[in-house]
Amino acid sequence: MATAQLATEATKRLTDWIVAAHVKAGDRLPSERSLARTLDVSLYALNRAMALCIAEGRVERQGYKNFLAGAVRVPVRPACHLVVSRRSEYLAAYRRIARDRQIDLTVHTWESTEEAAALLYQLDRSGVGGVICDPPSAPGQESWVPAARQLAKHGIPVVSNSRVGDELSSITGSVEHGIELGVKHLTGLGHQELALVCEDDSAVRACWRRCCADNQRESSNDRIRHDFSWLSSRSDVDALSDVLAGEWRAVTGLVVRISHRSELQRLLGELARKGRRVPDGLSIFAVGNAPSLQTVQPRITSASIDMTLWIEMTFDLLQREMRMIERVGVLPPPAVLQVMPRLQLRESTAARAGVARPVADTVGSEPVTPAGVRESLADLEQAIRRPYSLAAKASLAERPRFASVDLRPFANRPLRFRRGWLGDLPLLSLPSGKREIHGVPFEILGGSKRTDMGAVVFRSAINQTGNARTLPGKLCIPIGVHVEAVYILHGCGYAKPLEPFARYTFHGAKGPLGTVPLVGLGRQKNDEHLAETAAAANANIQDWWSDFPHVDFPHSRMVPLLDDGDGPVKRHVFLYTLEWINPFPKRLVTHLEITADPTVPTTLGMLAVTIVKPRKG
């Protein structure tokens, strides 16, 4: 049940109880906790109900004590009017929330700006408690504003869902914050050339330029177009697709302002027809609300407003002003409330190939240039946020599709102490708890005590014991569910170049479903041909120490962690994630078998395992 409904129900029960219990004016009421138990409502709902009674003067509070102030009366349901577009997609939500809050709502719908203004002038009469105005929002369509101001001047509260000056109370959304989210998201994925499509608004343009400067994307400062009218017509969509296929061919990240009328599916189709495929060649980030954001293919990442929250705040603000009129006869100063958009990650944004996602997610793709030649440490730290394609789709689909495999029965070495992890040095830069890496939620074990085991370390020629016991050379870890993919967070030390040292075997009821040998890249004499060398040997992991060359491999990616030790030089240490895609997703995966070669020096340490369950249906 919604919060408003709970409070409404608690208020009704409290009123009925006062009548039934024959409570008289001046009598002290029981404590709120006791009343909540008596009325079988939550303490929060009872508190809201009591606050409403106090605000209406039916209950008086003296310190921590509540007293009945006067004869209980059935409260008059507040009445208000809504002036809204006949085609508004939010009309049903207005009606539902008003019903939940027991507000008598009269709806007046308009087709044009002139009609909206006429409806507001008609409401300038006695008996009108308050008005919510959901007006035309396009620039140049503010002829309704004088009518709304006249209502406020005559003492009729008006709350607008579009801010026009400071003379009217309003609820607004922060377009600028949405643009900030878009620029930060796209630059975090490695996109260098960005563009903005928006309404003709100087504040929006200034925000774009500031965000580009803050994120070192100055080349995109003036790449702004505002002549496509919210992409609400086929001609606008076709014109934008022409620009992206021609003048903006170098653009890989597009931020676009939308409305519920935007022709998004047509845009994606036209872009594909002209060679700009989303998300592979072009990532799209939408600012605004539209039902089609979740139905187009691919679905579009957005900064969207919680419209239920918006409408609830609108009613709250209006009722506040109506109560003020009732008590003192004058309106309070206009209030402007802002609802911040929230990031909704979907499939239309992807890491930029060669920058933030250096390798493809296909077998046989080539490793990238060693990390040592990257331009800055910031590039390394962005690498931890690059999602695997399958993991990104799983996180956007119906939840929950991720599940952690419990490694606690097998953990045998701490992470944050000497003689822990893989050798004599601790892994200080990885705190315990849930951590999202490459789009996968991993549960990191361990803790602040030496006895808090955080890793499963396997026996090698160098590492023989852990937690006063012989390290295992082989383990079978139960899984027991159907899986689409398995992701493993692990690392290795003392890597001997291009030599298999362990293997993962995924078992089903009738035998193995797949095997992944672990081959360390190790130290190479000539980093110039590192990519070819690694590909030829099927390398898929590297020594965790920063002195080694670090790369991304097919279905395996580096996890750079900035070492937070006390030394004067900050350096990265490296873990790796490994992706195994189940070729038989309809078969149950019974267990994961890990086998390590105890005769070689390379040591494997496993920190977390996460599975992706198959898509329902």
C-alpha positions, -999 to +999 in steps of 0.1 A: +000+000+000+013+035-008+025+058+020-004+082+014-029+054+016-014+041+049-016+076+064-052+081+052-063+047+066-046+055+099-064+089+101-098+073+096-091+046+122-079+072+147-110+093+141-133+063+145-115+052+177-119+087+193-156+086+186-160+049+198-139+055+229-160+086+239-129+107+242-138+142+254-122+176+246-092+180+269-087+143+275-052+130+270-047+105+242-026+074+247+010+074+233+014+070+196+031+037+200+002+024+221-024+038+196-006+022+167-009-012+184-046-006+192-055+005+157-033-021+140-014+004+119+023+011+116+039+037+140+049+058+110+013+058+096-001+067+130+025+095+134+015+109+100-022+107+110-015+125+144+005+152+126-025+158+103-049+161+133-026+185+150-022+206+118-061+208+115-064+218+152-082+187+163-054+175+186-031+197+207+004+186+216+020+196+249+056+184+250+053+146+244+016+145+253-014+147+229-048+160+240-081+161+221-087+198+213-124+198+205-153+178+192-142+154+165-156+162+131-153+143+099-127+163+079-139+179+047-122+163+017-100+190+001-111+199-034-088+210-062-089+214-100-065+201-125-059+218-158-041+193-181-036+183-217-063+160-231-035+137-243-015+137-211+000+104-203+000+113-166-037+120-162-044+085-149-017+090-123-032+123-112-066+106-107-051+076-088-030+097-064-059+120-057-081+090-050-055+075-026-053+108-007-091+113-007-088+146-026-118+156-047-102+163-081-120+181-110-102+177-143-103+203-171-085+193-203-071+215-230-061+211-266-043+244-272-025+270-252-054+294-256-078+268-243-056+263-212-056+300-205-094+302-209-099+273-185-077+291-159-097+324-162-129+304-157-116+291-124-112+326-110-144+323-089-154+316-053-155+280-042-123+270-060-099+256-034-068+252-055-055+246-090-028+224-104-017+236-138+000+211-161+005+236-190+021+237-224+058+237-219+072+247-253+089+281-255+066+308-267+035+291-253+032+310-220-001+328-227-016+308-198+007+326-173-013+358-168-044+337-160-025+317-134-011+349-119-046+363-116-058+333-097-029+336-072-035+374-069-071+366-059-060+342-032-065+309-051-035+287-047-019+276-080+009+250-085+024+247-119+044+219-134+064+244-155+084+272-139+077+306-152+094+333-131+092+333-093+055+345-089+040+310-090+047+279-069+060+251-092+075+217-094+102+214-119+126+188-132+163+195-135+173+191-172+207+204-163+213+175-139+201+151-165+227+164-190+254+162-163+245+125-158+246+119-196+280+135-201+295+118-170+281+084-181+294+086-217+328+100-208+331+073-182+327+047-209+355+063-229+336+084-255+356+113-268+333+130-292+299+139-278+269+159-291+237+174-277+202+177-292+180+198-270+155+227-269+167+262-276+176+271-240+206+292-230+208+275-195+209+240-211+236+251-236+257+266-207+253+234-187+265+214-217+296+235-222+304+234-185+301+196-184+323+191-215+349+213-199+348+195-166+352+161-183+380+172-208+357+170-238+362+206-251+360+195-287+323+188-280+316+223-265+297+237-294+283+205-309+247+214-301+215+213-323+181+226-312+162+225-345+147+190-343+117+198-321+120+170-295+122+144-324+084+144-324+080+142-362+095+119-389+111+149-407+130+158-375+142+122-370+153+120-406+172+153-404+190+142-372+200+109-387+214+127-417+235+149-394+248+119-375+257+101-407+274+132-421+285+163-402+286+144-369+301+111-382+328+113-356+303+115-327+301+083-307+281+096-277+247+115-282+227+132-255+192+139-266+163+158-249+131+139-254+094+140-247+067+112-246+060+120-283+096+115-295+099+090-324+127+070-309+122+037-327+123+055-360+155+073-351+172+040-343+159+025-375+171+054-396+205+055-380+210+017-387+199+023-423+226+050-426+254+029-410+252+043-374+243+013-352+233+017-316+251+009-293+280-006-313+289+026-332+269+052-314+257+054-278+225+073-271+216+088-238+181+104-234+171+131-210+134+131-202+105+107-199+089+085-226+072+051-224+091+040-255+125+042-237+119+007-224+102-007-255+124+004-284+152-020-294+177-015-280+162+001-250+176+036-243+196+047-213+181+078-198+180+104-170+143+102-162+121+117-136+100+097-111+067+110-121+048+095-093+070+114-068+065+145-089+027+143-088+027+135-051+049+166-044+025+187-065-005+177-044+015+182-012+025+217-022-010+227-032-025+214+000+001+233+020-010+265+003-047+257+007-043+252+045-024+285+047-053+303+030-078+286+054-058+296+085-045+331+078-063+342+047-031+349+026-010+327+003+026+319+015+055+330-007+058+310-039+079+278-035+099+262-063+107+225-058+129+205-081+128+168-088+162+154-098+163+128-126+178+094-119+200+073-142+183+044-158+209+021-175+197+003-206+213-012-237+218+019-258+251+029-242+283+009-245+320+014-239+338+030-268+359+004-287+396+010-284+392+034-255+371+021-226+363-013-239+394-024-258+384-059-268+353-074-284+333-100-265+339-126-291+362-156-292+393-149-312+394-111-307+428-096-303+441-083-269+448-046-267+479-025-262+495-029-228+482-007-201+516+009-196+512+029-228+478+044-218+477+081-215+469+084-178+461+066-146+425+078-151+422+056-181+432+026-159+407+035-132+379+037-158+387+002-169+370-013-138+336+002-150+336-013-185+308-038-185+307-071-203+280-071-229+261-101-215+265-087-179+251-053-190+221-070-205+215-091-174+216-060-151+191-042-173+167-072-175+142-084-150+160-087-116+174-107-100+195-125-126+228-123-108+236-146-079+267-150-058+284-184-053+293-189-016+330-192-013+332-189+025+336-226+032+367-226+010+384-193+018+418-199+033+438-167+032+431-131+043+434-102+019+447-073+040+475-089+060+511-099+054+515-136+046+480-134+031+467-131-004+493-146-028+526-139-010+542-115+014+522-084+004+485-077+013+458-067-011+450-034+007+430-018-021+400-042-021+376-037+008+351-064+016+314-062+006+296-059-027+315-044-055+305-040-091+333-048-116+328-049-153+291-047-148+290-078-125+282-076-088+308-095-069+307-103-031+342-097-017+349-117+014+373-110+043+373-083+069+395-064+094+408-093+113+436-116+104+413-146+108+388-131+083+395-152+052+389-134+019+404-155-008+407-191-020+444-197-028+455-228-046+487-248-041+517-241-063+555-246-061+558-214-041+526-213-020+520-245+000+500-236+031+473-212+042+455-208+076+480-235+089+467-260+064+479-274+031+465-253+003+442-273-020+453-284-055+417-292-064+383-280-053+347-286-063+324-257-056+286-264-057+264-243-081+233-264-087+213-240-109+209-232-146+232-205-157+237-184-188+272-173-178+297-174-149+320-145-139+351-151-117+371-125-100+406-138-095+443-130-096+476-148-099+512-143-088+546-155-098+533-159-133+556-180-156+552-168-191+526-185-213+523-216-193+490-232-182+489-234-145+452-242-136+418-248-152+382-243-145+358-271-155+321-265-154+301-297-148+266-308-155+247-339-144+261-359-174+296-346-174+317-315-182+299-286-200+331-266-206+367-261-195+388-229-194+426-234-190+443-205-172+474-193-190+494-165-175+510-139-197+540-134-175+570-111-182+577-107-219+610-098-235+594-077-262+562-058-254+560-045-290+544-077-302+526-085-269+491-087-285+501-113-310+521-133-284+492-134-260+467-143-287+488-172-300+492-187-265+455-181-255+467-162-224+438-150-202+453-137-169+484-119-157+505-116-126+489-091-101+520-070-097+522-037-115+557-043-130+542-068-155+525-057-187+487-058-183+462-062-211+426-073-218+421-107-233+391-123-250+365-130-222+390-118-196+396-082-184+420-065-161+408-049-128+433-021-119+432-013-082+451+017-069+473+005-041+466+026-010+498+018+009+519+043+028+547+046+002+554+078-017+546+063-051+510+052-059+508+022-081+482-001-095+479-038-087+458-059-110+431-086-106+413-100-136+377-111-143+369-141-164+337-147-184+325-182-192+293-183-214+275-216-210+271-233-244+243-254-229+221-230-208+193-255-206+214-279-187+219-276-149+254-267-138+261-289-108+295-276-098+327-258-107+359-278-104+391-259-100+424-277-105+458-262-100+492-276-110+513-277-078+545-282-097+546-247-112+553-214-094+523-195-107+497-193-079+459-188-084+438-168-060+400-167-064+380-140-047+345-142-059+322-161-083+289-147-097+265-164-120+239-150-144+207-169-145+190-175-178+163-151-190+129-162-179+107-176-206 
